[in-house]
Amino acid sequence: MFNFFPSAHEAKFLTGAVNASGFPEPAGLELAFMGRSNCGKSSTINRFLGRKALARVSSTPGRTREINFFGVTFKKGTEPFVIADLPGYGFARAPKELVKSWEALVGSYLESARNQKAILLADCRRSVAEDERVLLKTLEDLKIPAVLVATKSDKLTRTQCREMLKKWEDAVGNRFPILAFSAHTGEGRPELAKAVLPGELLAKLIPGGPGGGISP
């Protein structure tokens, strides 16, 4: 396991889409970050890329209502890929119309047959909920590779974090990689990179490093 992973050479906002007609043309690998409102999604994206403010961090859960697409190159001359920042779900006070809008937007994105890998985020301090189980089953049915990420791991002790991850494993089985991540400390960043990035890209970024963990 490698302990260091470089920051992105280039990361820029491409477009925001409120419906399928606004999706950019597919251009290779897309990493789709998704999770419950206020799970730390924007902070996780920023830390994963080694950027401070690429994805906007909001103090108001449920504020983002579109899919934001970012173009990323980790090293000059390497193949670029796209990050899709999906709107959060599960905001208790959201009106039914907003919930339906989320379902339609995210559903159309997941069913759009792009070259996606999904990163499903959830706060490490709570158990896997029905929302996560449904999304994981949907991703499985659509044959979209996925990894389950426990965010805010710095909020627990290492023992507590290991115990919670074991509960998550018991809840979803061994069908998906599960790892802990902290946007505050950077814990889990190399592991997430190994899980979702292609092996040929990792080899260029980390000489002698391991290949990607999730099959295309």
C-alpha positions in Angstrom: 0.0 0.0 0.0 1.3 3.4 -0.9 1.0 6.3 1.6 1.3 9.3 -0.7 -0.8 10.4 -3.7 -0.2 13.7 -5.6 -2.7 16.5 -6.0 -4.4 16.9 -9.3 -2.4 18.8 -11.9 -5.6 20.4 -13.3 -9.2 20.4 -12.1 -11.8 22.7 -13.6 -15.6 23.1 -13.5 -17.2 21.9 -16.8 -20.9 22.4 -16.4 -23.9 21.9 -14.1 -26.9 19.9 -15.2 -30.5 19.9 -13.9 -31.6 17.3 -16.4 -30.2 14.8 -18.9 -30.0 17.3 -21.7 -27.4 19.2 -19.8 -25.0 16.3 -19.4 -21.7 16.8 -21.1 -20.7 14.4 -23.9 -19.1 11.2 -22.4 -15.3 11.6 -22.4 -13.8 8.5 -20.7 -13.9 7.6 -17.0 -16.4 9.4 -14.8 -16.2 9.1 -11.0 -19.7 9.8 -9.6 -19.6 11.0 -6.0 -23.0 10.5 -4.2 -24.3 10.5 -0.7 -26.8 11.8 1.9 -26.9 15.6 2.3 -24.3 16.8 4.7 -22.2 13.6 4.5 -19.1 15.6 3.6 -19.2 15.0 -0.1 -17.8 18.3 -1.3 -15.0 18.2 1.3 -14.2 14.6 0.2 -14.0 15.6 -3.4 -11.7 18.6 -2.6 -9.4 16.5 -0.5 -9.3 13.6 -3.0 -8.1 16.0 -5.7 -5.8 17.9 -3.4 -7.7 21.1 -4.0 -9.1 23.6 -1.4 -12.3 24.8 -3.0 -13.1 23.1 -6.3 -16.5 21.6 -5.1 -18.4 24.1 -3.1 -18.9 23.2 0.6 -22.3 24.3 1.8 -23.5 24.6 5.4 -27.1 24.1 4.3 -27.9 20.4 3.6 -29.8 19.8 0.4 -28.8 23.1 -1.2 -27.2 21.6 -4.3 -29.9 20.6 -6.8 -27.8 19.8 -9.9 -25.1 17.5 -11.0 -21.8 19.4 -11.3 -19.2 18.0 -13.7 -15.4 18.7 -13.3 -12.6 17.8 -15.7 -9.5 16.4 -13.9 -6.0 15.6 -15.0 -3.8 14.3 -12.2 -0.5 14.6 -14.1 0.3 16.6 -17.2 0.1 14.3 -20.2 -2.1 11.6 -18.6 -5.6 10.7 -19.6 -8.1 13.1 -18.2 -11.3 12.0 -16.4 -14.5 13.5 -15.1 -15.9 13.9 -11.6 -19.6 14.1 -11.3 -20.8 15.6 -8.1 -24.4 14.4 -7.6 -26.8 16.3 -5.4 -27.3 15.0 -1.9 -30.3 12.9 -0.9 -32.3 12.2 2.3 -32.7 15.8 3.5 -35.7 15.4 5.9 -37.3 18.8 5.2 -37.1 18.6 1.5 -40.5 18.9 -0.3 -41.8 15.9 -2.2 -41.3 17.8 -5.5 -37.5 18.2 -4.7 -37.2 14.5 -3.8 -38.9 13.5 -7.1 -36.6 15.9 -9.0 -33.6 14.3 -7.3 -34.8 10.8 -8.2 -35.4 11.8 -11.9 -32.0 13.6 -12.3 -29.9 10.9 -10.6 -31.8 8.1 -12.2 -31.3 9.5 -15.7 -27.6 10.0 -14.9 -27.0 6.4 -13.6 -29.0 4.9 -16.5 -27.1 7.0 -19.2 -24.6 4.2 -19.9 -21.5 6.4 -19.3 -18.2 4.9 -18.2 -19.0 5.4 -14.5 -17.6 4.3 -11.2 -19.6 5.3 -8.2 -18.2 6.5 -4.8 -21.1 6.3 -2.3 -20.3 8.3 0.8 -21.9 8.0 4.3 -21.0 9.5 7.7 -18.9 6.9 9.6 -20.8 7.7 12.8 -24.0 6.0 11.7 -25.0 2.6 10.4 -25.7 1.9 6.7 -29.3 3.1 6.1 -31.9 1.8 3.7 -31.0 4.7 1.3 -27.5 3.3 0.9 -28.8 -0.3 0.5 -31.2 0.8 -2.2 -28.5 2.8 -4.1 -26.0 0.0 -3.9 -28.6 -2.4 -5.2 -29.4 0.0 -8.1 -25.7 0.4 -8.9 -25.3 -3.4 -8.8 -28.3 -3.9 -11.2 -26.9 -1.3 -13.6 -23.4 -2.9 -13.4 -21.8 0.3 -12.2 -18.7 -0.5 -10.1 -19.0 1.1 -6.6 -17.0 1.7 -3.5 -18.6 2.6 -0.1 -16.7 5.3 1.8 -17.1 6.1 5.5 -16.5 9.9 5.7 -15.4 12.0 8.7 -13.4 9.1 10.1 -11.4 11.5 12.2 -14.6 11.9 14.4 -14.1 8.4 15.7 -11.1 6.6 17.4 -9.4 4.0 15.3 -11.0 1.3 17.3 -14.5 2.8 16.9 -13.9 3.2 13.1 -12.9 -0.4 12.7 -15.9 -1.5 14.6 -18.2 0.6 12.5 -16.7 -0.6 9.2 -17.2 -4.2 10.4 -20.9 -3.3 10.9 -21.0 -1.9 7.4 -19.5 -5.0 6.0 -22.0 -7.1 7.8 -24.8 -4.9 6.4 -23.8 -4.9 2.7 -21.7 -8.1 2.5 -18.4 -8.3 0.6 -19.8 -7.1 -2.7 -18.3 -3.7 -2.5 -14.9 -2.3 -1.3 -15.4 -0.3 2.0 -12.9 2.2 3.3 -12.6 5.1 5.8 -11.9 8.6 4.7 -11.2 11.9 6.4 -11.3 15.2 4.5 -9.6 16.8 7.5 -6.6 14.5 7.9 -6.4 12.9 4.4 -6.8 9.4 5.8 -8.0 7.0 3.1 -7.0 9.2 0.2 -4.4 6.8 -1.3 -6.8 3.9 -0.7 -9.6 5.7 -2.5 -7.3 6.5 -5.4 -6.2 2.9 -5.7 -9.9 1.7 -5.6 -11.2 3.9 -8.3 -8.5 5.0 -10.7 -7.2 2.9 -13.6 -4.1 0.9 -12.9 -2.2 2.5 -15.9 -2.9 6.0 -14.4 -1.7 4.9 -11.0 1.5 3.5 -12.4 2.3 6.9 -13.9 1.5 8.7 -10.7 3.1 6.3 -8.3 6.1 4.5 -9.9 5.9 0.9 -8.9 2.5 1.5 -7.3 -0.3 -1.0 -7.4 -3.1 -1.2 -10.0 -6.6 0.1 -9.6 -8.9 -1.9 -7.3 -12.3 -1.7 -9.1 -12.6 -3.3 -12.5 -13.8 -1.0 -15.3 
